């Protein structure tokens, strides 16, 4: 059984304060796309730290247990509130995650604390599966004042999903696309316009 946790607590500062989950990519928002990918896998879907006052149907809206702690705080909240032993963690700015990718990550979580994709850009801990076994390490890091996901990964038992495995699920770069800056959004708009 799987819980899906979408982290929506960022301020979108590099995108002028934009709510990234609400960005439209084609006919749907990023959040709508992510929910479409998540719903075949789970009935326990969390939206953590969102600015919205109401959650989509069937989604639990949660505030961070440790305000201002960034994605690591979101993971801590997700692990503490999850109804299931595996949590699929997603940043709210990833429009192309698929059910197939999420299912693959979750299916490889047995016996480890985390299943994390890795490409030439490095680890992608905000599109990864975590188990309840990671909870104590994550919480201890927060108590010590740590805020970076990459600082905690070395203390977890991580199963790395390399590019070759990702490519069997789709184009790895597309699957792991995230929109952090106006340049990222402009590049995506150009690609979408070219494909019309």
Beta strands, then each sheet from edge to edge (+ up, - down):
strand 1: 2-7
strand 2: 24-25
strand 3: 28-29
strand 4: 44-48
strand 5: 59-62
strand 6: 86-91
strand 7: 114-119
strand 8: 122-131
strand 9: 158-161
sheet 1: 5+ 4+ 1+ 6+ 8- 7+ 9+
sheet 2: 2+ 3-
end
